[in-house]
Amino acid sequence: MNVWIAVVATGLGCYALKLAGLVTPQRVLDDPRMRRFTELVPVALLTALIAVQALADGRALELDGPRLAGLGAAVAALLLRAPFLLVLVIAAGVAAGLRLLGL
């Protein structure tokens, strides 16, 4: 039953967040500070997700060589302005290749 409470609460929270975006006055959205905030929040959230996936295993910090090498390869590909799909393939290929080699 606790799982369903969490599912319903999360659904209501998502709906409330969506509704808040729709009823926010335009003058608030036009504020340069708010615009800057809304530009930076997705970057911060994506960075946090990447850090958790690359450096954590459950609740423990784990410096996994192939994952970190894949992340490094992705960063290098992004710096070389590779298309995003190619960045994903490169990162996965590097990590998979190192795992195949037993590293």
Secondary structure, DSSP 8 states (H G I E B T S, - for coil): -HHHHHHHHHHHHHHHHHHHHHHS-HHHHTSHHHHHHHHHHHHHHHHHHHHHHHHEETTEE---HHHHHHHHHHHHHHHTT--HHHHHHHHHHHHHHHHHTT-
